[in-house]
Amino acid sequence: MIKFSFLPLKKLSTVQIEEHRFDVEEVISLNSVEDLKLLLGMFGSTLSSSELNNISGVSNVWIIDKKLKPQDEASIDSFYNQWLAKSKRDNDFGEFCQLVSFNSFIAVLNKGKFNVVLALADQ
C-alpha cells in the first residue's frame, strides 16, 4: 500500500509544503499510482509531474491539474460501487469510509490555488 497525502497550497513551493503539510491534509492508502490516477480521473481530473523534491518523508510529488468534482450524498453509493468495479479493491467499511472522507475533503482541497499529492515514503 502507498499512502498519498493531498494538500491545498497557496504557492507551489517546498517551503509551503513543509509549513502547511500537517495543518490541512487528507491521507488515503491505495495499491498504486495507477489507482491514484483512476480515482482522480473519476473525480474529473488528472495528475502532472512536479519538480518539487527533497521533502522529508516524501518519495514523489504531483500536481492535480484541475478542481475535483465531489459527489453529492445521493450519488456516493453508486460512485463507490463504480470505484470498486474499476479498481478491483475490496468492498469493506474502511474502503467506504476512506472514499467518503476524501470526497468530503475535496471542498477544502479545491480552495487551494495548487493542489498537491505527495507519495509518502515508507516509514
ZATOR-671564 format. One record per residue (C-alpha): residue number from 1; residue in three letters; x, y, z. Coordinates in steps of 0.25 Angstrom, whole numbers, plus 2048, in hexadecimal, padded with zeros to 3 digits. Layout:
% residues N
+------+------+------+-------+-----+
| resi | resn | east | north |  up |
+------+------+------+-------+-----+
|  NUM |  ALA |    X |     Y |   Z |
...
+------+------+------+-------+-----+
//
This chain:
% residues 123
+------+------+------+-------+-----+
| resi | resn | east | north |  up |
+------+------+------+-------+-----+
|    1 |  MET |  800 |   800 | 800 |
|    2 |  ILE |  804 |   80E | 7FD |
|    3 |  LYS |  800 |   81A | 805 |
|    4 |  PHE |  7FC |   826 | 7FE |
|    5 |  SER |  7FB |   834 | 804 |
|    6 |  PHE |  7F2 |   83E | 7FE |
|    7 |  LEU |  7F5 |   84D | 801 |
|    8 |  PRO |  7F0 |   85A | 7FC |
|    9 |  LEU |  7FA |   865 | 7FB |
|   10 |  LYS |  7FA |   874 | 7F8 |
|   11 |  LYS |  808 |   873 | 7F2 |
|   12 |  LEU |  80F |   868 | 7EB |
|   13 |  SER |  81C |   866 | 7F3 |
|   14 |  THR |  823 |   85C | 7FC |
|   15 |  VAL |  822 |   866 | 807 |
|   16 |  GLN |  813 |   867 | 806 |
|   17 |  ILE |  812 |   858 | 807 |
|   18 |  GLU |  81B |   857 | 813 |
|   19 |  GLU |  814 |   863 | 81A |
|   20 |  HIS |  806 |   85E | 818 |
|   21 |  ARG |  806 |   84F | 815 |
|   22 |  PHE |  801 |   84B | 823 |
|   23 |  ASP |  7F7 |   857 | 824 |
|   24 |  VAL |  7ED |   853 | 819 |
|   25 |  GLU |  7EF |   845 | 812 |
|   26 |  GLU |  7E8 |   839 | 80F |
|   27 |  VAL |  7EF |   82B | 80E |
|   28 |  ILE |  7EA |   81F | 807 |
|   29 |  SER |  7F0 |   812 | 804 |
|   30 |  LEU |  7F0 |   80C | 7F6 |
|   31 |  ASN |  7F7 |   800 | 7F0 |
|   32 |  SER |  7FE |   808 | 7E5 |
|   33 |  VAL |  800 |   815 | 7DD |
|   34 |  GLU |  7F6 |   80F | 7D3 |
|   35 |  ASP |  7EB |   80E | 7DE |
|   36 |  LEU |  7EE |   81D | 7E1 |
|   37 |  LYS |  7ED |   821 | 7D3 |
|   38 |  LEU |  7E0 |   819 | 7D1 |
|   39 |  LEU |  7DA |   81F | 7DE |
|   40 |  LEU |  7DD |   82D | 7D9 |
|   41 |  GLY |  7D8 |   82A | 7CC |
|   42 |  MET |  7CB |   826 | 7D2 |
|   43 |  PHE |  7CA |   834 | 7D9 |
|   44 |  GLY |  7CD |   83B | 7CC |
|   45 |  SER |  7DC |   83E | 7CC |
|   46 |  THR |  7EA |   839 | 7C9 |
|   47 |  LEU |  7F8 |   83A | 7CE |
|   48 |  SER |  804 |   841 | 7C9 |
|   49 |  SER |  812 |   83F | 7CE |
|   50 |  SER |  819 |   849 | 7D7 |
|   51 |  GLU |  827 |   84E | 7D8 |
|   52 |  LEU |  826 |   84F | 7E7 |
|   53 |  ASN |  82F |   845 | 7EF |
|   54 |  ASN |  837 |   843 | 7FB |
|   55 |  ILE |  82B |   844 | 804 |
|   56 |  SER |  82D |   83C | 811 |
|   57 |  GLY |  825 |   82F | 811 |
|   58 |  VAL |  820 |   830 | 802 |
|   59 |  SER |  824 |   828 | 7F7 |
|   60 |  ASN |  81D |   82F | 7EB |
|   61 |  VAL |  814 |   83B | 7E9 |
|   62 |  TRP |  809 |   83E | 7DF |
|   63 |  ILE |  800 |   84A | 7DC |
|   64 |  ILE |  7F1 |   848 | 7DA |
|   65 |  ASP |  7EE |   84E | 7CC |
|   66 |  LYS |  7E0 |   854 | 7CF |
|   67 |  LYS |  7D6 |   855 | 7DA |
|   68 |  LEU |  7D0 |   848 | 7DE |
|   69 |  LYS |  7C1 |   845 | 7DD |
|   70 |  PRO |  7BB |   840 | 7EA |
|   71 |  GLN |  7B0 |   836 | 7EB |
|   72 |  ASP |  7A3 |   83A | 7F2 |
|   73 |  GLU |  79D |   832 | 7FD |
|   74 |  ALA |  793 |   82B | 7F3 |
|   75 |  SER |  79D |   826 | 7E9 |
|   76 |  ILE |  7A9 |   822 | 7F3 |
|   77 |  ASP |  7A4 |   813 | 7F4 |
|   78 |  SER |  7A3 |   812 | 7E5 |
|   79 |  PHE |  7B1 |   819 | 7E3 |
|   80 |  TYR |  7B7 |   810 | 7EE |
|   81 |  ASN |  7B2 |   803 | 7E6 |
|   82 |  GLN |  7B8 |   809 | 7D9 |
|   83 |  TRP |  7C5 |   80B | 7E0 |
|   84 |  LEU |  7C5 |   7FD | 7E6 |
|   85 |  ALA |  7C2 |   7F7 | 7D8 |
|   86 |  LYS |  7CD |   7FF | 7D1 |
|   87 |  SER |  7D8 |   7FE | 7DC |
|   88 |  LYS |  7D5 |   7F0 | 7E0 |
|   89 |  ARG |  7D6 |   7F4 | 7EE |
|   90 |  ASP |  7CF |   7EC | 7FA |
|   91 |  ASN |  7C2 |   7F1 | 7FE |
|   92 |  ASP |  7C3 |   7F4 | 80D |
|   93 |  PHE |  7C0 |   7FE | 817 |
|   94 |  GLY |  7CE |   804 | 817 |
|   95 |  GLU |  7CE |   806 | 808 |
|   96 |  PHE |  7C0 |   80C | 808 |
|   97 |  CYS |  7C4 |   816 | 813 |
|   98 |  GLN |  7D1 |   81A | 80C |
|   99 |  LEU |  7C9 |   81D | 800 |
|  100 |  VAL |  7BE |   825 | 807 |
|  101 |  SER |  7C9 |   82D | 80F |
|  102 |  PHE |  7D1 |   830 | 803 |
|  103 |  ASN |  7C4 |   835 | 7FC |
|  104 |  SER |  7C1 |   83E | 808 |
|  105 |  PHE |  7CF |   843 | 807 |
|  106 |  ILE |  7CE |   847 | 7F9 |
|  107 |  ALA |  7C7 |   855 | 7FD |
|  108 |  VAL |  7D4 |   858 | 805 |
|  109 |  LEU |  7DD |   853 | 7FA |
|  110 |  ASN |  7D6 |   85B | 7EF |
|  111 |  LYS |  7D9 |   868 | 7F7 |
|  112 |  GLY |  7E8 |   867 | 7F5 |
|  113 |  LYS |  7EE |   86E | 7E9 |
|  114 |  PHE |  7F7 |   862 | 7E7 |
|  115 |  ASN |  7F2 |   854 | 7EB |
|  116 |  VAL |  7FE |   84B | 7EE |
|  117 |  VAL |  7FE |   83C | 7F0 |
|  118 |  LEU |  80A |   836 | 7F8 |
|  119 |  ALA |  80E |   828 | 7F8 |
|  120 |  LEU |  813 |   825 | 806 |
|  121 |  ALA |  820 |   81D | 807 |
|  122 |  ASP |  820 |   810 | 80F |
|  123 |  GLN |  822 |   814 | 81D |
+------+------+------+-------+-----+
//
